[in-house]
Amino acid sequence: MDPPPPGNPHRARTTPAQDHPHPVPRARCLTRHVRSFATMLTDRQGERLPEWLDAVRQDGLPSLHTLATGIDRDLDAVIAGLTLPWSSGVVEGHANRIKMIKRQMFGRAGFKLLRKRVLLAS
């Protein structure tokens, strides 16, 4: 455990959000951006993403700035994912299932048994 901060030993450590002079407006701003993104996601409104990214960059929320930077790396794909009705969910589910089987068998058997388990589980 970290030693207590200098001064009052009973004073609790604060998080960066608590150190901010006005944490409540900051939380409201974060909530507004998250809800707006959720609306884009559920209502397939990917065309609104560029304006959402601009709004996020104008606010002093570093965690959302990191998200915006990540989205910018493949903006066209993210807009398509938020707009188009197609999903890769089924494929992702199969990949997740195969990874789970592989983790369960780690260090116990070779590729032949892994192949049989994957094929038999289908």
N, C-alpha and C positions, 0 to 999 in steps of 0.2 A: 504494500500500500504506500502511496506517496506521503511524504511528511506534510504536516499542515503548513499553510502559507504563513509567512512572517506576520507578526502582529498578534491578533487575537487567535489563540489556538483552537477555539471552538467555532470559528468562522468556516463555513462549508466552502469547498471549491466551487467555482462557477464555470459554466460552459461559455463558449464564445457568444451564443445567443443571449445569455444572461448579462454578459458584459456590454452588450449593445445598449445605448442609452434608451431606446424605445423598443423593447422586444415584442410587445403586442402588435404594433403596426407591421413589424417585420413578419410575424407569424401570419397575420391576415393577408399580407402580400403573397407569401408562399402558398397559403391555402387557395387564394384566388387563382394563381398560376396553375397549381395542381388540378383544381377543379376544371379550369378551362381546357387543360390538356386532356383530362378524362372525357370531357364532352366531345372534343375532336376525335378521340379514339372510339367512343361508343356510337357517335353519329356519323362516322366516316367523313370528317370534314378536313382532310389533309391539306386542302388548298389554303387553310387558315394558318398552317404551320409557320411560314416565314414571318407573318406579323406577330405570332406568339413568341417566336425566337427574338424578334426585335424588342418586344415588351420585356422579356426576361433579361436581356442584356442591359436594359435601362435601369433595372433595380439592383440594389447591392446585395444579391443573394449568391454567394460563391458556389454553393452546391448546384444551383440551377445553371450557373454559368458553365460549370463542368459538363452538365447534361447537354446544354446547347452546343458546346464545342464538339461533343461526341456525335450529336445529331448532324452537325454540319459536315462531318467526314463522309457521310453517305446520304445527303439530303434527298436526292431523288428517290432512293429506295425507301426512306422513311415516309415520304409523302405518298408513295405508291402503297405502302403498307397501311397507312391511315385512310386511304381513299378506296382502293380496289376491294372487291368482295372476296377474292381468293385468299386462302390461308395455307400455310405450310404446317399447320398444327398436327395433322396426322403423321407426317414424316418426322416431325420433332418428337412426337410420342414414341414412335418406333425406335428412334435413336436413343431416347432416354431409357427405354426398356432394355435395349442391348447394352448400354453402359452400366445399368444396374446389375445385369447378369454377369458382366465382365468383372465388376467390383466384387461381387459375391464369390467369384472363382479365383480371384487374384492369388497367385502363388500355389494353386492347387492342381491345375491341369493345363493342358496345352490347347492349341487352337482347334484340334479335332473335336474335343468335348464341348468347347464353347460353341462351335458351329452346330453341333447336334442339339444343344440346349436352346439355341436361338431358333432353329428350324422347328423343333418340337413344340416350342412355346407358341408358335404362330397359329 
